[in-house]
Amino acid sequence: MDARPPTVVVVFNLQKVFDNFIDRAVLGAGFKKLEEQINVERTRRKELVDSLMKSYEEAGDEDRDALFDQIQQAMGEAEKYVEFTEREKDLERSLIMQSLFRDIKEAVATIATANNYDLVIASDESMELSPELSSRATNEQVSMHRVYFANDQIDITEQIVTQMNLEKDADKNRKGAQINIWAPF
């Protein structure tokens, strides 16, 4: 019976990889633009309510009932808009994180295959517990903790960051080349 060679295990710091790419992912997805559009609309709705309230204060008794109804309606619509846009932003953040997670998995697979790594583990050894956490939250964090020590020699975090940068640059170049192919000369 042939003995299996030793398993090659490496680790990477998932949080560091996320931190390196989350801003780029958010910008690339147009999330900041969405947030700006939402904030403009929220401001417009707030100004409408403020304007109606000012009119209410200056109105005579005969106009106050109608203005009060308009204020209530505008406030209700503004509140519903905030609730809707918070759900929309949460969904967009979720999609961004899912996309980033797929990119990380792809980079890890590329590196692992190229280097004959058998097992790649996301390390959480640098995670610190916050003293402000409740005992329940502390217990949850401790129970989710998986790696308590990993030698720096087996840490491939920087390789993953580099690989993801290369893949993003390659995607950008492919997209640019596609645009140039169809651009009229």
C-alpha positions, 0 to 999 in steps of 0.5 A, spaced: 500 500 500 502 506 497 503 511 503 499 518 501 504 524 501 503 529 507 497 534 506 499 541 504 495 545 508 496 553 508 491 558 511 489 565 509 486 571 513 479 572 510 478 579 514 484 582 511 482 579 504 475 582 505 478 589 507 483 589 501 477 589 496 471 591 499 471 598 497 473 596 490 467 592 490 462 597 493 465 602 488 465 597 482 457 595 483 455 602 483 453 602 491 456 609 492 452 612 486 445 608 489 446 611 496 447 618 493 441 617 489 437 615 495 440 620 500 438 626 495 431 623 494 430 622 502 433 630 503 427 632 498 422 628 502 424 631 508 424 638 505 417 637 503 415 635 510 418 641 512 415 646 507 408 643 509 409 644 516 411 651 515 405 652 511 401 649 517 404 654 522 402 660 517 395 657 515 389 660 518 384 655 521 380 653 515 387 650 511 390 647 517 386 640 516 388 639 509 395 641 510 395 636 516 393 631 512 398 632 507 403 632 512 401 626 515 401 623 508 408 626 506 411 623 513 408 616 511 411 616 504 418 618 507 418 613 512 416 608 507 421 610 502 426 609 508 424 602 510 424 600 502 431 603 501 434 600 507 432 593 504 434 595 497 441 597 500 442 591 504 440 587 498 445 590 494 451 590 500 449 582 500 450 581 493 457 585 493 459 580 499 457 574 495 460 576 489 467 578 493 466 571 496 466 568 489 472 572 487 476 570 493 474 562 492 476 563 485 483 566 487 484 561 492 482 555 487 487 558 482 493 558 487 491 552 491 491 548 484 498 552 481 501 550 488 499 543 489 496 545 496 491 540 499 487 544 504 486 552 504 483 554 511 481 561 512 484 563 519 481 567 524 487 567 529 487 574 529 480 575 531 480 579 538 474 579 543 471 585 545 470 587 552 464 590 551 460 584 548 455 580 552 457 573 555 452 570 550 455 574 544 462 572 547 460 565 547 458 565 540 464 568 537 468 563 541 464 557 539 465 560 531 473 561 532 476 555 528 484 557 528 488 559 534 494 559 531 497 559 524 505 559 522 506 565 518 510 561 513 503 557 511 499 564 510 498 565 503 493 572 504 498 576 500 498 571 494 490 571 494 490 579 494 495 579 489 491 573 485 485 577 486 488 584 483 491 580 477 484 577 476 480 584 476 486 587 472 485 582 467 477 582 467 478 590 466 483 589 460 478 584 457 472 589 458 476 594 455 478 590 449 471 588 448 469 595 448 475 597 443 473 591 438 466 594 437 468 602 437 467 605 431 473 608 427 
